Structure formats: C-alpha cells, structure tokens
Amino acid sequence: MSTSVGATRHIRNSIRYAAVAVVILAAWNFFAPFVGAPSWAPYLDVLPVVVGQTEANGYVNATHIGVFAVAAVVVMKV
C-alpha cells in the first residue's frame, strides 16, 4: 500500500469534514433569526449579500442558502 494513498484519503476526509462544518454553519445562520437565536457568519464579510423576498413580502438574507448548496456539493463530489 502506497503512502500517498493514505495521505490523499486524509486530505479528502479533512476537506469533507470542513465542508460539513460549513453546511451546518450556513444552515444555523439561515434559521437562527427565525427562532431568535444568535448567528455568526464569517463568510458574509467576503461574499456579497443576496436578498430574497418571502411570500409575506419580507426579505431574507439568501447568501446562507448559496453557501449551504456549494458546501453540500463539495461534500458529495470530493
């Protein structure tokens, strides 16, 4: 068994764990305002804010959904 295969597996698993953490963070930050919980989204300092309109003519920050979707794809594809 080659050493590089083991190292590659560890790197891929580390990327997956980090992406799962981002998925959980994005989901938490999206739902936190609805339940009155505090939120912390460090990626909002880097990414543009995407605003979506709800059925009740309210506005919600949809950046979390984009981050959630991209991180979920990374988990599946890596």
PDB file with SEQRES, HELIX, SHEET and CRYST1 records, atoms N, CA, C and O in Angstrom:
SEQRES   1 A   78  MET SER THR SER VAL GLY ALA THR ARG HIS ILE ARG ASN          
SEQRES   2 A   78  SER ILE ARG TYR ALA ALA VAL ALA VAL VAL ILE LEU ALA          
SEQRES   3 A   78  ALA TRP ASN PHE PHE ALA PRO PHE VAL GLY ALA PRO SER          
SEQRES   4 A   78  TRP ALA PRO TYR LEU ASP VAL LEU PRO VAL VAL VAL GLY          
SEQRES   5 A   78  GLN THR GLU ALA ASN GLY TYR VAL ASN ALA THR HIS ILE          
SEQRES   6 A   78  GLY VAL PHE ALA VAL ALA ALA VAL VAL VAL MET LYS VAL          
HELIX    1 AA1 THR A    3  VAL A   35  1                                  33    
HELIX    2 AA2 PRO A   42  ASP A   45  5                                   4    
HELIX    3 AA3 THR A   63  LYS A   77  1                                  15    
SHEET    1 AA1 2 VAL A  51  GLN A  53  0                                        
SHEET    2 AA1 2 TYR A  59  ASN A  61 -1                                        
CRYST1    1.000    1.000    1.000  90.00  90.00  90.00 P 1           1          
ATOM      1  N   MET A   1       0.837  -1.184   0.000  1.00  0.00           N  
ATOM      2  CA  MET A   1       0.000   0.000   0.000  1.00  0.00           C  
ATOM      3  C   MET A   1       0.878   1.242   0.000  1.00  0.00           C  
ATOM      4  O   MET A   1       1.811   1.354   0.796  1.00  0.00           O  
ATOM      5  N   SER A   2       0.583   2.145  -0.873  1.00  0.00           N  
ATOM      6  CA  SER A   2       1.378   3.351  -1.029  1.00  0.00           C  
ATOM      7  C   SER A   2       1.059   4.362   0.073  1.00  0.00           C  
ATOM      8  O   SER A   2      -0.076   4.449   0.543  1.00  0.00           O  
ATOM      9  N   THR A   3       2.064   5.115   0.473  1.00  0.00           N  
ATOM     10  CA  THR A   3       1.882   6.142   1.497  1.00  0.00           C  
ATOM     11  C   THR A   3       1.031   7.290   0.971  1.00  0.00           C  
ATOM     12  O   THR A   3       0.260   7.876   1.731  1.00  0.00           O  
ATOM     13  N   SER A   4       1.151   7.623  -0.310  1.00  0.00           N  
ATOM     14  CA  SER A   4       0.401   8.742  -0.869  1.00  0.00           C  
ATOM     15  C   SER A   4      -1.095   8.468  -0.883  1.00  0.00           C  
ATOM     16  O   SER A   4      -1.890   9.403  -0.791  1.00  0.00           O  
ATOM     17  N   VAL A   5      -1.491   7.220  -0.994  1.00  0.00           N  
ATOM     18  CA  VAL A   5      -2.917   6.890  -0.978  1.00  0.00           C  
ATOM     19  C   VAL A   5      -3.507   7.217   0.384  1.00  0.00           C  
ATOM     20  O   VAL A   5      -4.608   7.763   0.461  1.00  0.00           O  
ATOM     21  N   GLY A   6      -2.803   6.898   1.452  1.00  0.00           N  
ATOM     22  CA  GLY A   6      -3.272   7.211   2.790  1.00  0.00           C  
ATOM     23  C   GLY A   6      -3.333   8.705   3.028  1.00  0.00           C  
ATOM     24  O   GLY A   6      -4.281   9.205   3.632  1.00  0.00           O  
ATOM     25  N   ALA A   7      -2.316   9.423   2.553  1.00  0.00           N  
ATOM     26  CA  ALA A   7      -2.298  10.878   2.725  1.00  0.00           C  
ATOM     27  C   ALA A   7      -3.417  11.531   1.924  1.00  0.00           C  
ATOM     28  O   ALA A   7      -4.055  12.473   2.396  1.00  0.00           O  
ATOM     29  N   THR A   8      -3.652  11.042   0.736  1.00  0.00           N  
ATOM     30  CA  THR A   8      -4.730  11.587  -0.099  1.00  0.00           C  
ATOM     31  C   THR A   8      -6.078  11.365   0.561  1.00  0.00           C  
ATOM     32  O   THR A   8      -6.941  12.242   0.547  1.00  0.00           O  
ATOM     33  N   ARG A   9      -6.252  10.193   1.136  1.00  0.00           N  
ATOM     34  CA  ARG A   9      -7.514   9.899   1.811  1.00  0.00           C  
ATOM     35  C   ARG A   9      -7.734  10.839   2.994  1.00  0.00           C  
ATOM     36  O   ARG A   9      -8.851  11.305   3.218  1.00  0.00           O  
ATOM     37  N   HIS A  10      -6.674  11.117   3.749  1.00  0.00           N  
ATOM     38  CA  HIS A  10      -6.789  12.012   4.898  1.00  0.00           C  
ATOM     39  C   HIS A  10      -7.098  13.444   4.460  1.00  0.00           C  
ATOM     40  O   HIS A  10      -7.877  14.144   5.107  1.00  0.00           O  
ATOM     41  N   ILE A  11      -6.490  13.864   3.376  1.00  0.00           N  
ATOM     42  CA  ILE A  11      -6.762  15.214   2.860  1.00  0.00           C  
ATOM     43  C   ILE A  11      -8.204  15.324   2.386  1.00  0.00           C  
ATOM     44  O   ILE A  11      -8.886  16.306   2.679  1.00  0.00           O  
ATOM     45  N   ARG A  12      -8.667  14.315   1.652  1.00  0.00           N  
ATOM     46  CA  ARG A  12     -10.055  14.332   1.174  1.00  0.00           C  
ATOM     47  C   ARG A  12     -11.040  14.314   2.334  1.00  0.00           C  
ATOM     48  O   ARG A  12     -12.044  15.026   2.303  1.00  0.00           O  
ATOM     49  N   ASN A  13     -10.767  13.515   3.349  1.00  0.00           N  
ATOM     50  CA  ASN A  13     -11.651  13.474   4.507  1.00  0.00           C  
ATOM     51  C   ASN A  13     -11.641  14.797   5.264  1.00  0.00           C  
ATOM     52  O   ASN A  13     -12.680  15.228   5.763  1.00  0.00           O  
ATOM     53  N   SER A  14     -10.495  15.440   5.354  1.00  0.00           N  
ATOM     54  CA  SER A  14     -10.414  16.746   6.014  1.00  0.00           C  
ATOM     55  C   SER A  14     -11.244  17.783   5.267  1.00  0.00           C  
ATOM     56  O   SER A  14     -11.933  18.597   5.882  1.00  0.00           O  
ATOM     57  N   ILE A  15     -11.173  17.749   3.936  1.00  0.00           N  
ATOM     58  CA  ILE A  15     -11.981  18.666   3.128  1.00  0.00           C  
ATOM     59  C   ILE A  15     -13.462  18.387   3.348  1.00  0.00           C  
ATOM     60  O   ILE A  15     -14.257  19.320   3.464  1.00  0.00           O  
ATOM     61  N   ARG A  16     -13.837  17.120   3.407  1.00  0.00           N  
ATOM     62  CA  ARG A  16     -15.240  16.768   3.641  1.00  0.00           C  
ATOM     63  C   ARG A  16     -15.721  17.252   4.999  1.00  0.00           C  
ATOM     64  O   ARG A  16     -16.811  17.814   5.103  1.00  0.00           O  
ATOM     65  N   TYR A  17     -14.925  17.042   6.040  1.00  0.00           N  
ATOM     66  CA  TYR A  17     -15.314  17.488   7.379  1.00  0.00           C  
ATOM     67  C   TYR A  17     -15.453  19.001   7.437  1.00  0.00           C  
ATOM     68  O   TYR A  17     -16.382  19.513   8.063  1.00  0.00           O  
ATOM     69  N   ALA A  18     -14.544  19.721   6.795  1.00  0.00           N  
ATOM     70  CA  ALA A  18     -14.630  21.179   6.764  1.00  0.00           C  
ATOM     71  C   ALA A  18     -15.885  21.630   6.013  1.00  0.00           C  
ATOM     72  O   ALA A  18     -16.554  22.575   6.428  1.00  0.00           O  
ATOM     73  N   ALA A  19     -16.198  20.953   4.912  1.00  0.00           N  
ATOM     74  CA  ALA A  19     -17.402  21.313   4.150  1.00  0.00           C  
ATOM     75  C   ALA A  19     -18.668  21.005   4.944  1.00  0.00           C  
ATOM     76  O   ALA A  19     -19.633  21.766   4.874  1.00  0.00           O  
ATOM     77  N   VAL A  20     -18.684  19.914   5.693  1.00  0.00           N  
ATOM     78  CA  VAL A  20     -19.842  19.602   6.535  1.00  0.00           C  
ATOM     79  C   VAL A  20     -20.000  20.670   7.613  1.00  0.00           C  
ATOM     80  O   VAL A  20     -21.121  21.070   7.925  1.00  0.00           O  
ATOM     81  N   ALA A  21     -18.899  21.132   8.180  1.00  0.00           N  
ATOM     82  CA  ALA A  21     -18.963  22.207   9.173  1.00  0.00           C  
ATOM     83  C   ALA A  21     -19.540  23.479   8.563  1.00  0.00           C  
ATOM     84  O   ALA A  21     -20.317  24.179   9.212  1.00  0.00           O  
ATOM     85  N   VAL A  22     -19.166  23.784   7.322  1.00  0.00           N  
ATOM     86  CA  VAL A  22     -19.709  24.969   6.645  1.00  0.00           C  
ATOM     87  C   VAL A  22     -21.202  24.784   6.376  1.00  0.00           C  
ATOM     88  O   VAL A  22     -21.970  25.737   6.504  1.00  0.00           O  
ATOM     89  N   VAL A  23     -21.622  23.579   6.007  1.00  0.00           N  
ATOM     90  CA  VAL A  23     -23.047  23.298   5.789  1.00  0.00           C  
ATOM     91  C   VAL A  23     -23.824  23.544   7.076  1.00  0.00           C  
ATOM     92  O   VAL A  23     -24.870  24.192   7.054  1.00  0.00           O  
ATOM     93  N   ILE A  24     -23.325  23.038   8.187  1.00  0.00           N  
ATOM     94  CA  ILE A  24     -24.010  23.222   9.469  1.00  0.00           C  
ATOM     95  C   ILE A  24     -24.044  24.696   9.851  1.00  0.00           C  
ATOM     96  O   ILE A  24     -25.067  25.187  10.326  1.00  0.00           O  
ATOM     97  N   LEU A  25     -22.939  25.404   9.650  1.00  0.00           N  
ATOM     98  CA  LEU A  25     -22.890  26.836   9.958  1.00  0.00           C  
ATOM     99  C   LEU A  25     -23.873  27.627   9.105  1.00  0.00           C  
ATOM    100  O   LEU A  25     -24.572  28.503   9.614  1.00  0.00           O  
ATOM    101  N   ALA A  26     -23.929  27.325   7.815  1.00  0.00           N  
ATOM    102  CA  ALA A  26     -24.846  28.041   6.923  1.00  0.00           C  
ATOM    103  C   ALA A  26     -26.301  27.757   7.281  1.00  0.00           C  
ATOM    104  O   ALA A  26     -27.128  28.670   7.280  1.00  0.00           O  
ATOM    105  N   ALA A  27     -26.619  26.506   7.584  1.00  0.00           N  
ATOM    106  CA  ALA A  27     -27.991  26.174   7.972  1.00  0.00           C  
ATOM    107  C   ALA A  27     -28.362  26.876   9.273  1.00  0.00           C  
ATOM    108  O   ALA A  27     -29.462  27.415   9.395  1.00  0.00           O  
ATOM    109  N   TRP A  28     -27.460  26.872  10.236  1.00  0.00           N  
ATOM    110  CA  TRP A  28     -27.713  27.551  11.512  1.00  0.00           C  
ATOM    111  C   TRP A  28     -27.954  29.045  11.283  1.00  0.00           C  
ATOM    112  O   TRP A  28     -28.905  29.610  11.823  1.00  0.00           O  
ATOM    113  N   ASN A  29     -27.100  29.678  10.488  1.00  0.00           N  
ATOM    114  CA  ASN A  29     -27.229  31.115  10.265  1.00  0.00           C  
ATOM    115  C   ASN A  29     -28.478  31.477   9.479  1.00  0.00           C  
ATOM    116  O   ASN A  29     -29.002  32.580   9.632  1.00  0.00           O  
ATOM    117  N   PHE A  30     -28.962  30.575   8.644  1.00  0.00           N  
ATOM    118  CA  PHE A  30     -30.192  30.869   7.910  1.00  0.00           C  
ATOM    119  C   PHE A  30     -31.404  30.803   8.833  1.00  0.00           C  
ATOM    120  O   PHE A  30     -32.281  31.665   8.770  1.00  0.00           O  
ATOM    121  N   PHE A  31     -31.457  29.785   9.688  1.00  0.00           N  
ATOM    122  CA  PHE A  31     -32.638  29.594  10.534  1.00  0.00           C  
ATOM    123  C   PHE A  31     -32.574  30.337  11.862  1.00  0.00           C  
ATOM    124  O   PHE A  31     -33.606  30.479  12.518  1.00  0.00           O  
ATOM    125  N   ALA A  32     -31.414  30.816  12.285  1.00  0.00           N  
ATOM    126  CA  ALA A  32     -31.259  31.472  13.587  1.00  0.00           C  
ATOM    127  C   ALA A  32     -32.185  32.686  13.771  1.00  0.00           C  
ATOM    128  O   ALA A  32     -32.794  32.808  14.834  1.00  0.00           O  
ATOM    129  N   PRO A  33     -32.318  33.578  12.796  1.00  0.00           N  
ATOM    130  CA  PRO A  33     -33.201  34.723  13.018  1.00  0.00           C  
ATOM    131  C   PRO A  33     -34.678  34.334  13.215  1.00  0.00           C  
ATOM    132  O   PRO A  33     -35.426  35.048  13.883  1.00  0.00           O  
ATOM    133  N   PHE A  34     -35.082  33.224  12.643  1.00  0.00           N  
ATOM    134  CA  PHE A  34     -36.483  32.814  12.753  1.00  0.00           C  
ATOM    135  C   PHE A  34     -36.815  32.264  14.139  1.00  0.00           C  
ATOM    136  O   PHE A  34     -37.967  32.321  14.569  1.00  0.00           O  
ATOM    137  N   VAL A  35     -35.817  31.735  14.833  1.00  0.00           N  
ATOM    138  CA  VAL A  35     -36.054  31.184  16.169  1.00  0.00           C  
ATOM    139  C   VAL A  35     -35.493  32.085  17.263  1.00  0.00           C  
ATOM    140  O   VAL A  35     -35.561  31.739  18.442  1.00  0.00           O  
ATOM    141  N   GLY A  36     -34.946  33.226  16.890  1.00  0.00           N  
ATOM    142  CA  GLY A  36     -34.434  34.179  17.860  1.00  0.00           C  
ATOM    143  C   GLY A  36     -33.076  33.813  18.440  1.00  0.00           C  
ATOM    144  O   GLY A  36     -32.712  34.296  19.512  1.00  0.00           O  
ATOM    145  N   ALA A  37     -32.333  32.977  17.756  1.00  0.00           N  
ATOM    146  CA  ALA A  37     -31.004  32.569  18.226  1.00  0.00           C  
ATOM    147  C   ALA A  37     -29.942  33.474  17.602  1.00  0.00           C  
ATOM    148  O   ALA A  37     -30.156  34.030  16.525  1.00  0.00           O  
ATOM    149  N   PRO A  38     -28.807  33.622  18.268  1.00  0.00           N  
ATOM    150  CA  PRO A  38     -27.728  34.434  17.679  1.00  0.00           C  
ATOM    151  C   PRO A  38     -27.088  33.705  16.496  1.00  0.00           C  
ATOM    152  O   PRO A  38     -27.081  32.475  16.438  1.00  0.00           O  
ATOM    153  N   SER A  39     -26.561  34.474  15.569  1.00  0.00           N  
ATOM    154  CA  SER A  39     -25.906  33.866  14.410  1.00  0.00           C  
ATOM    155  C   SER A  39     -24.521  34.473  14.237  1.00  0.00           C  
ATOM    156  O   SER A  39     -24.252  35.589  14.681  1.00  0.00           O  
ATOM    157  N   TRP A  40     -23.655  33.720  13.586  1.00  0.00           N  
ATOM    158  CA  TRP A  40     -22.299  34.161  13.296  1.00  0.00           C  
ATOM    159  C   TRP A  40     -21.916  33.601  11.940  1.00  0.00           C  
ATOM    160  O   TRP A  40     -21.801  32.387  11.770  1.00  0.00           O  
ATOM    161  N   ALA A  41     -21.721  34.484  10.981  1.00  0.00           N  
ATOM    162  CA  ALA A  41     -21.412  34.055   9.617  1.00  0.00           C  
ATOM    163  C   ALA A  41     -20.177  34.802   9.113  1.00  0.00           C  
ATOM    164  O   ALA A  41     -20.303  35.891   8.553  1.00  0.00           O  
ATOM    165  N   PRO A  42     -18.989  34.232   9.303  1.00  0.00           N  
ATOM    166  CA  PRO A  42     -17.776  34.929   8.866  1.00  0.00           C  
ATOM    167  C   PRO A  42     -17.682  35.089   7.358  1.00  0.00           C  
ATOM    168  O   PRO A  42     -16.976  35.976   6.879  1.00  0.00           O  
ATOM    169  N   TYR A  43     -18.381  34.247   6.597  1.00  0.00           N  
ATOM    170  CA  TYR A  43     -18.307  34.350   5.143  1.00  0.00           C  
ATOM    171  C   TYR A  43     -19.075  35.552   4.605  1.00  0.00           C  
ATOM    172  O   TYR A  43     -18.905  35.915   3.441  1.00  0.00           O  
ATOM    173  N   LEU A  44     -19.922  36.181   5.432  1.00  0.00           N  
ATOM    174  CA  LEU A  44     -20.640  37.366   4.968  1.00  0.00           C  
ATOM    175  C   LEU A  44     -19.721  38.574   4.809  1.00  0.00           C  
ATOM    176  O   LEU A  44     -20.070  39.529   4.115  1.00  0.00           O  
ATOM    177  N   ASP A  45     -18.544  38.540   5.449  1.00  0.00           N  
ATOM    178  CA  ASP A  45     -17.574  39.618   5.272  1.00  0.00           C  
ATOM    179  C   ASP A  45     -16.913  39.554   3.903  1.00  0.00           C  
ATOM    180  O   ASP A  45     -16.373  40.552   3.427  1.00  0.00           O  
ATOM    181  N   VAL A  46     -16.950  38.387   3.267  1.00  0.00           N  
ATOM    182  CA  VAL A  46     -16.266  38.187   1.994  1.00  0.00           C  
ATOM    183  C   VAL A  46     -17.249  38.151   0.829  1.00  0.00           C  
ATOM    184  O   VAL A  46     -16.994  38.739  -0.221  1.00  0.00           O  
ATOM    185  N   LEU A  47     -18.368  37.463   1.014  1.00  0.00           N  
ATOM    186  CA  LEU A  47     -19.337  37.271  -0.065  1.00  0.00           C  
ATOM    187  C   LEU A  47     -20.347  38.418  -0.133  1.00  0.00           C  
ATOM    188  O   LEU A  47     -20.634  39.055   0.880  1.00  0.00           O  
ATOM    189  N   PRO A  48     -20.882  38.678  -1.322  1.00  0.00           N  
ATOM    190  CA  PRO A  48     -21.945  39.687  -1.412  1.00  0.00           C  
ATOM    191  C   PRO A  48     -23.234  39.150  -0.781  1.00  0.00           C  
ATOM    192  O   PRO A  48     -23.477  37.944  -0.762  1.00  0.00           O  
ATOM    193  N   VAL A  49     -24.036  40.056  -0.277  1.00  0.00           N  
ATOM    194  CA  VAL A  49     -25.304  39.660   0.342  1.00  0.00           C  
ATOM    195  C   VAL A  49     -26.354  39.501  -0.748  1.00  0.00           C  
ATOM    196  O   VAL A  49     -26.570  40.407  -1.553  1.00  0.00           O  
ATOM    197  N   VAL A  50     -26.998  38.354  -0.765  1.00  0.00           N  
ATOM    198  CA  VAL A  50     -28.075  38.069  -1.710  1.00  0.00           C  
ATOM    199  C   VAL A  50     -29.385  38.123  -0.916  1.00  0.00           C  
ATOM    200  O   VAL A  50     -29.553  37.400   0.067  1.00  0.00           O  
ATOM    201  N   VAL A  51     -30.290  38.968  -1.342  1.00  0.00           N  
ATOM    202  CA  VAL A  51     -31.551  39.142  -0.617  1.00  0.00           C  
ATOM    203  C   VAL A  51     -32.667  38.488  -1.410  1.00  0.00           C  
ATOM    204  O   VAL A  51     -32.786  38.681  -2.620  1.00  0.00           O  
ATOM    205  N   GLY A  52     -33.481  37.712  -0.709  1.00  0.00           N  
ATOM    206  CA  GLY A  52     -34.629  37.075  -1.333  1.00  0.00           C  
ATOM    207  C   GLY A  52     -35.909  37.544  -0.669  1.00  0.00           C  
ATOM    208  O   GLY A  52     -35.939  37.793   0.537  1.00  0.00           O  
ATOM    209  N   GLN A  53     -36.960  37.663  -1.453  1.00  0.00           N  
ATOM    210  CA  GLN A  53     -38.246  38.100  -0.911  1.00  0.00           C  
ATOM    211  C   GLN A  53     -39.089  36.879  -0.554  1.00  0.00           C  
ATOM    212  O   GLN A  53     -39.150  35.913  -1.316  1.00  0.00           O  
ATOM    213  N   THR A  54     -39.731  36.926   0.598  1.00  0.00           N  
ATOM    214  CA  THR A  54     -40.559  35.819   1.057  1.00  0.00           C  
ATOM    215  C   THR A  54     -41.995  36.005   0.583  1.00  0.00           C  
ATOM    216  O   THR A  54     -42.343  37.024  -0.014  1.00  0.00           O  
ATOM    217  N   GLU A  55     -42.825  34.996   0.860  1.00  0.00           N  
ATOM    218  CA  GLU A  55     -44.233  35.074   0.477  1.00  0.00           C  
ATOM    219  C   GLU A  55     -44.971  36.166   1.244  1.00  0.00           C  
ATOM    220  O   GLU A  55     -45.965  36.705   0.758  1.00  0.00           O  
ATOM    221  N   ALA A  56     -44.492  36.489   2.429  1.00  0.00           N  
ATOM    222  CA  ALA A  56     -45.137  37.502   3.269  1.00  0.00           C  
ATOM    223  C   ALA A  56     -44.563  38.894   2.996  1.00  0.00           C  
ATOM    224  O   ALA A  56     -44.681  39.786   3.836  1.00  0.00           O  
ATOM    225  N   ASN A  57     -43.948  39.085   1.841  1.00  0.00           N  
ATOM    226  CA  ASN A  57     -43.333  40.350   1.435  1.00  0.00           C  
ATOM    227  C   ASN A  57     -42.242  40.811   2.396  1.00  0.00           C  
ATOM    228  O   ASN A  57     -41.977  42.007   2.509  1.00  0.00           O  
ATOM    229  N   GLY A  58     -41.620  39.879   3.077  1.00  0.00           N  
ATOM    230  CA  GLY A  58     -40.458  40.178   3.896  1.00  0.00           C  
ATOM    231  C   GLY A  58     -39.198  39.869   3.109  1.00  0.00           C  
ATOM    232  O   GLY A  58     -39.259  39.321   2.008  1.00  0.00           O  
ATOM    233  N   TYR A  59     -38.073  40.220   3.670  1.00  0.00           N  
ATOM    234  CA  TYR A  59     -36.804  39.965   2.996  1.00  0.00           C  
ATOM    235  C   TYR A  59     -35.926  39.101   3.891  1.00  0.00           C  
ATOM    236  O   TYR A  59     -35.928  39.241   5.114  1.00  0.00           O  
ATOM    237  N   VAL A  60     -35.186  38.215   3.263  1.00  0.00           N  
ATOM    238  CA  VAL A  60     -34.306  37.307   3.985  1.00  0.00           C  
ATOM    239  C   VAL A  60     -32.959  37.266   3.275  1.00  0.00           C  
ATOM    240  O   VAL A  60     -32.882  37.369   2.050  1.00  0.00           O  
ATOM    241  N   ASN A  61     -31.894  37.113   4.070  1.00  0.00           N  
ATOM    242  CA  ASN A  61     -30.556  37.004   3.518  1.00  0.00           C  
ATOM    243  C   ASN A  61     -30.384  35.592   2.953  1.00  0.00           C  
ATOM    244  O   ASN A  61     -30.340  34.618   3.704  1.00  0.00           O  
ATOM    245  N   ALA A  62     -30.288  35.491   1.652  1.00  0.00           N  
ATOM    246  CA  ALA A  62     -30.200  34.189   0.985  1.00  0.00           C  
ATOM    247  C   ALA A  62     -28.768  33.752   0.715  1.00  0.00           C  
ATOM    248  O   ALA A  62     -28.555  32.713   0.091  1.00  0.00           O  
ATOM    249  N   THR A  63     -27.787  34.516   1.169  1.00  0.00           N  
ATOM    250  CA  THR A  63     -26.395  34.128   0.981  1.00  0.00           C  
ATOM    251  C   THR A  63     -26.112  32.793   1.664  1.00  0.00           C  
ATOM    252  O   THR A  63     -25.329  31.983   1.170  1.00  0.00           O  
ATOM    253  N   HIS A  64     -26.765  32.578   2.811  1.00  0.00           N  
ATOM    254  CA  HIS A  64     -26.557  31.332   3.546  1.00  0.00           C  
ATOM    255  C   HIS A  64     -26.977  30.117   2.713  1.00  0.00           C  
ATOM    256  O   HIS A  64     -26.337  29.067   2.780  1.00  0.00           O  
ATOM    257  N   ILE A  65     -28.036  30.255   1.942  1.00  0.00           N  
ATOM    258  CA  ILE A  65     -28.506  29.147   1.111  1.00  0.00           C  
ATOM    259  C   ILE A  65     -27.486  28.834   0.016  1.00  0.00           C  
ATOM    260  O   ILE A  65     -27.244  27.665  -0.285  1.00  0.00           O  
ATOM    261  N   GLY A  66     -26.889  29.862  -0.578  1.00  0.00           N  
ATOM    262  CA  GLY A  66     -25.857  29.643  -1.590  1.00  0.00           C  
ATOM    263  C   GLY A  66     -24.642  28.944  -1.018  1.00  0.00           C  
ATOM    264  O   GLY A  66     -24.114  28.012  -1.624  1.00  0.00           O  
ATOM    265  N   VAL A  67     -24.195  29.389   0.149  1.00  0.00           N  
ATOM    266  CA  VAL A  67     -23.056  28.746   0.811  1.00  0.00           C  
ATOM    267  C   VAL A  67     -23.405  27.306   1.169  1.00  0.00           C  
ATOM    268  O   VAL A  67     -22.586  26.403   0.996  1.00  0.00           O  
ATOM    269  N   PHE A  68     -24.611  27.095   1.664  1.00  0.00           N  
ATOM    270  CA  PHE A  68     -25.096  25.760   2.015  1.00  0.00           C  
ATOM    271  C   PHE A  68     -25.045  24.836   0.796  1.00  0.00           C  
ATOM    272  O   PHE A  68     -24.551  23.713   0.885  1.00  0.00           O  
ATOM    273  N   ALA A  69     -25.552  25.307  -0.329  1.00  0.00           N  
ATOM    274  CA  ALA A  69     -25.607  24.489  -1.544  1.00  0.00           C  
ATOM    275  C   ALA A  69     -24.216  24.147  -2.068  1.00  0.00           C  
ATOM    276  O   ALA A  69     -23.957  23.000  -2.432  1.00  0.00           O  
ATOM    277  N   VAL A  70     -23.328  25.124  -2.109  1.00  0.00           N  
ATOM    278  CA  VAL A  70     -21.974  24.877  -2.619  1.00  0.00           C  
ATOM    279  C   VAL A  70     -21.221  23.914  -1.697  1.00  0.00           C  
ATOM    280  O   VAL A  70     -20.549  22.999  -2.175  1.00  0.00           O  
ATOM    281  N   ALA A  71     -21.327  24.110  -0.402  1.00  0.00           N  
ATOM    282  CA  ALA A  71     -20.634  23.227   0.533  1.00  0.00           C  
ATOM    283  C   ALA A  71     -21.192  21.807   0.460  1.00  0.00           C  
ATOM    284  O   ALA A  71     -20.437  20.843   0.589  1.00  0.00           O  
ATOM    285  N   ALA A  72     -22.499  21.664   0.257  1.00  0.00           N  
ATOM    286  CA  ALA A  72     -23.094  20.335   0.136  1.00  0.00           C  
ATOM    287  C   ALA A  72     -22.585  19.621  -1.114  1.00  0.00           C  
ATOM    288  O   ALA A  72     -22.347  18.413  -1.087  1.00  0.00           O  
ATOM    289  N   VAL A  73     -22.420  20.355  -2.198  1.00  0.00           N  
ATOM    290  CA  VAL A  73     -21.880  19.757  -3.422  1.00  0.00           C  
ATOM    291  C   VAL A  73     -20.428  19.332  -3.208  1.00  0.00           C  
ATOM    292  O   VAL A  73     -20.011  18.279  -3.692  1.00  0.00           O  
ATOM    293  N   VAL A  74     -19.662  20.143  -2.488  1.00  0.00           N  
ATOM    294  CA  VAL A  74     -18.268  19.785  -2.201  1.00  0.00           C  
ATOM    295  C   VAL A  74     -18.220  18.485  -1.405  1.00  0.00           C  
ATOM    296  O   VAL A  74     -17.382  17.624  -1.672  1.00  0.00           O  
ATOM    297  N   VAL A  75     -19.115  18.338  -0.430  1.00  0.00           N  
ATOM    298  CA  VAL A  75     -19.144  17.098   0.357  1.00  0.00           C  
ATOM    299  C   VAL A  75     -19.413  15.901  -0.529  1.00  0.00           C  
ATOM    300  O   VAL A  75     -18.805  14.846  -0.349  1.00  0.00           O  
ATOM    301  N   MET A  76     -20.311  16.049  -1.478  1.00  0.00           N  
ATOM    302  CA  MET A  76     -20.682  14.919  -2.335  1.00  0.00           C  
ATOM    303  C   MET A  76     -19.624  14.612  -3.404  1.00  0.00           C  
ATOM    304  O   MET A  76     -19.436  13.449  -3.763  1.00  0.00           O  
ATOM    305  N   LYS A  77     -18.949  15.614  -3.902  1.00  0.00           N  
ATOM    306  CA  LYS A  77     -18.037  15.421  -5.033  1.00  0.00           C  
ATOM    307  C   LYS A  77     -16.594  15.141  -4.648  1.00  0.00           C  
ATOM    308  O   LYS A  77     -15.852  14.580  -5.453  1.00  0.00           O  
ATOM    309  N   VAL A  78     -16.175  15.510  -3.454  1.00  0.00           N  
ATOM    310  CA  VAL A  78     -14.764  15.308  -3.073  1.00  0.00           C  
ATOM    311  C   VAL A  78     -14.565  13.872  -2.650  1.00  0.00           C  
ATOM    312  O   VAL A  78     -13.455  13.483  -2.289  1.00  0.00           O  
TER     313      VAL A  78                                                      
END                                                                             
